[in-house]
Amino acid sequence: MTRNIKVEQLHQIPIEKQEIEIVERKGVGHPDSIADGLAEAVSRALSREYLKKCGAVLHHNTDQVEVVAGRSHPEFGGGEVISPIYVLLVGRATKEFNGFRIPTDTVALSAAREYIKNTLADLNINRDIIIDTKLGEGSTDLQSVFKRGKVPLANDTSFGIGHAPFSETEQIVLDTERAMVTEFKKEIPAIGEDIKVMGLRRRNDITLTVACAMVGRYIDDISHYASIKEKLSEKIRNLAAEYTDRNVRVFVNTGDDIANGSVYLTVTGTSAENGDDGSVGRGNRSNGLITPNRPMSLEATSGKNPINHVGKIYNILSGQIASDIAKNIPGVDDVYVRILSQIGHPIDQPLVANAQIITENGTKLKAIKSEAEAIIDQWLNDVTKITDMIVEGKVTTF
C-alpha cells in the first residue's frame, strides 16, 4: 500500500547560519521535568506490568501529574524541609483484564518512588515528599479504538514534529545539563538536579545562562558558594569547547546577590521544595529541548500510552526519521519531519508524512528525494518498534 509521503525542498536559512538562535533545557530536577519524568516512569511500569500479566500493553494514559511545591529552610551546611512536596499521579488505566484485577495504583506508586530516588539524590523519599495516585478507568470509545486491528489505530487526530541534526548550541545546552547531574556532580556534590540551561547564539558568540539549585549541606559559607560557582562555570566552558570553536560565555545563578548573602540555596536540590510547582508538558519537547527557532509540537509526550497515542509516537518517530535522514544522506543541512494522523486510522498510514529538507549548496533535492522517502517508509513500516523503544526506556520523552 502506498503511503502518504511527501518530501520537499525548504528554502530557508540553515539554523547554523541564522543570526540569532535560542535554546533551552529544563533539567531533570526542575518541577516540570519531575512531572514529566514521573508520568513516563509510571507509564513504562504499567506497560511492563500489563505485558507480564496480560501479554500485551493495555490502554492507559498517565500524563496528568501535578507537583505541588513544599516549603523549606535551606542553610549553609544543612537546612530542612518544613512542608513536603506533594505529587499527585492522575490519569487513566485499564484495571481489569479477563476477570482479574491489575494493581495499577500500587504499580504507579512504586514506579514513582523509585524514579524520585534515582533522580533526586539529596531528597529524602520518606520525609521530603508525599506521592498520591488517582488513576481512573479509560474512556470506553478510546479503549475500543485501542483494541482494533493488527496495526494500532490512532487514538487522536494529532501531529508530531522532529528535526535534525542538532545545532552546536542545541547540543551544548543538552549536554551541559546532562554532564552537570552526572559527571560534574561527582566532583561538585553541591550541584542540585534542578537546572535550567538557556543558550543564546548571536552569530558566533554563545551565551549560556545556567540556573542551578545548590545543596546547602555541601557548602560551608558564602565564599565557598562563590568558589563553587566559578568552578562550575569553568567546567561548562571546557565542555562547550568540545563542541564549538565559537566564543562561549557562561553565567551561573545570575539572580544571586552575593554581597547580601542572597543565593540559590536548597535542601534537596530542587526548587519544588519551596514554591515552584510543576506539570506535565510545560517543559522540554520529546527531544529534550525547547527550540523556538525550530517548529515544535505543543503535545505533552510523557505518560501517554506507547501503543496508539500518536501525540507521543509521532513526536518520537519524527525525530528518529529526521536523525536518520541527516545522518545517512549527504548534502542535507537541516531536515524537519512532520507526521499527521487521523483518529481511527492505522498509525503506519498517516494522513501525511512530510520531510522538509534544506540542502547544502550544490545538492539538488531530486538527487536525495527517493532515499529520504525510503527512510520514512521503512520507519512507518516498522512503526511498532517505537513502542518497544519507549517501554524499554531506549528513548527519552523530555
KABELQUI-V428500 format. One record per residue. N is the residue number from 1. SS is DSSP state (~ for helix, > for strand, _ for the rest). PHI is phi as a letter, one per 30 degrees, with the letter a starting at -180 (none if undefined). Layout:
((N:SS:PHI) (N:SS:PHI))
//
This chain:
((1:_:none) (2:_:d) (3:_:c) (4:_:d) (5:>:c) (6:>:b) (7:>:c) (8:>:b) (9:>:d) (10:_:c) (11:_:c) (12:_:a) (13:_:d) (14:_:e) (15:~:e) (16:~:d) (17:~:c) (18:_:d) (19:_:d) (20:>:b) (21:>:b) (22:>:b) (23:>:b) (24:>:b) (25:>:b) (26:>:c) (27:_:d) (28:_:d) (29:_:c) (30:_:d) (31:~:e) (32:~:d) (33:~:d) (34:~:e) (35:~:d) (36:~:d) (37:~:d) (38:~:d) (39:~:e) (40:~:d) (41:~:d) (42:~:d) (43:~:d) (44:~:d) (45:~:d) (46:~:d) (47:~:d) (48:~:d) (49:~:d) (50:~:d) (51:~:d) (52:~:d) (53:~:d) (54:~:b) (55:_:i) (56:_:a) (57:_:d) (58:_:c) (59:_:d) (60:>:a) (61:>:b) (62:_:b) (63:_:c) (64:_:b) (65:_:d) (66:>:b) (67:>:c) (68:>:c) (69:_:d) (70:_:c) (71:>:b) (72:>:b) (73:>:b) (74:>:d) (75:>:b) (76:_:d) (77:_:i) (78:>:l) (79:>:j) (80:>:a) (81:>:d) (82:>:d) (83:>:b) (84:_:d) (85:>:d) (86:>:c) (87:>:c) (88:>:c) (89:>:d) (90:>:b) (91:>:l) (92:>:b) (93:>:a) (94:_:d) (95:_:c) (96:>:b) (97:>:b) (98:_:h) (99:_:j) (100:>:c) (101:>:d) (102:_:c) (103:_:d) (104:~:d) (105:~:d) (106:~:d) (107:~:d) (108:~:d) (109:~:d) (110:~:d) (111:~:d) (112:~:d) (113:~:d) (114:~:d) (115:~:d) (116:~:d) (117:~:d) (118:~:d) (119:~:c) (120:_:c) (121:_:d) (122:_:c) (123:_:c) (124:_:d) (125:_:d) (126:_:d) (127:_:b) (128:_:c) (129:>:a) (130:>:c) (131:>:c) (132:>:b) (133:>:b) (134:>:b) (135:>:c) (136:>:c) (137:_:d) (138:_:d) (139:_:d) (140:~:d) (141:~:d) (142:~:d) (143:~:d) (144:~:d) (145:~:d) (146:~:e) (147:~:d) (148:_:d) (149:_:i) (150:_:d) (151:_:c) (152:_:e) (153:>:c) (154:_:e) (155:_:d) (156:_:a) (157:_:c) (158:_:a) (159:>:b) (160:>:b) (161:>:b) (162:>:b) (163:>:b) (164:>:a) (165:_:d) (166:_:d) (167:_:d) (168:~:e) (169:~:d) (170:~:d) (171:~:d) (172:~:d) (173:~:d) (174:~:d) (175:~:d) (176:~:d) (177:~:d) (178:~:d) (179:~:d) (180:~:d) (181:~:d) (182:~:c) (183:~:d) (184:~:d) (185:~:d) (186:~:d) (187:~:d) (188:_:b) (189:_:d) (190:_:d) (191:>:d) (192:>:d) (193:>:d) (194:>:d) (195:>:b) (196:>:b) (197:>:c) (198:>:c) (199:>:c) (200:>:b) (201:>:c) (202:>:c) (203:_:h) (204:_:c) (205:>:c) (206:>:c) (207:>:c) (208:>:c) (209:>:c) (210:>:c) (211:>:c) (212:>:b) (213:>:d) (214:>:c) (215:>:c) (216:~:d) (217:~:d) (218:~:c) (219:_:b) (220:_:d) (221:_:a) (222:~:d) (223:~:d) (224:~:d) (225:~:e) (226:~:d) (227:~:d) (228:~:d) (229:~:e) (230:~:d) (231:~:d) (232:~:d) (233:~:e) (234:~:d) (235:~:d) (236:~:d) (237:~:d) (238:~:d) (239:~:d) (240:~:d) (241:~:d) (242:_:d) (243:_:c) (244:_:b) (245:_:c) (246:_:d) (247:>:d) (248:>:b) (249:>:c) (250:>:b) (251:>:b) (252:>:c) (253:_:h) (254:_:d) (255:_:d) (256:_:d) (257:>:b) (258:~:e) (259:~:d) (260:~:c) (261:_:i) (262:>:c) (263:_:b) (264:_:d) (265:>:c) (266:>:b) (267:_:c) (268:_:c) (269:_:j) (270:_:b) (271:~:d) (272:~:d) (273:~:d) (274:_:a) (275:_:j) (276:_:c) (277:_:d) (278:>:b) (279:>:b) (280:_:d) (281:_:i) (282:_:c) (283:_:c) (284:_:d) (285:_:d) (286:_:d) (287:_:d) (288:_:j) (289:_:b) (290:>:c) (291:_:b) (292:_:d) (293:_:d) (294:_:c) (295:_:d) (296:_:b) (297:_:c) (298:_:d) (299:_:d) (300:_:d) (301:_:d) (302:_:d) (303:_:j) (304:>:d) (305:_:d) (306:_:c) (307:_:c) (308:_:b) (309:_:d) (310:~:d) (311:~:d) (312:~:c) (313:~:d) (314:~:d) (315:~:d) (316:~:d) (317:~:d) (318:~:d) (319:~:d) (320:~:d) (321:~:d) (322:~:e) (323:~:d) (324:~:d) (325:~:d) (326:~:d) (327:~:d) (328:~:c) (329:_:c) (330:_:d) (331:_:j) (332:>:c) (333:>:d) (334:>:b) (335:>:b) (336:>:b) (337:>:c) (338:>:b) (339:>:b) (340:>:c) (341:_:c) (342:_:b) (343:_:e) (344:_:i) (345:_:c) (346:>:e) (347:_:d) (348:_:d) (349:_:b) (350:_:d) (351:_:d) (352:>:a) (353:>:b) (354:>:c) (355:>:c) (356:>:c) (357:>:c) (358:>:c) (359:>:d) (360:_:d) (361:_:e) (362:_:j) (363:_:c) (364:_:c) (365:~:e) (366:~:d) (367:~:d) (368:~:b) (369:~:d) (370:~:d) (371:~:d) (372:~:d) (373:~:d) (374:~:d) (375:~:d) (376:~:d) (377:~:d) (378:~:d) (379:~:d) (380:~:d) (381:~:d) (382:_:c) (383:_:d) (384:_:d) (385:~:e) (386:~:d) (387:~:e) (388:~:d) (389:~:d) (390:~:d) (391:~:d) (392:_:d) (393:_:i) (394:_:d) (395:_:b) (396:_:c) (397:_:c) (398:_:a))
//
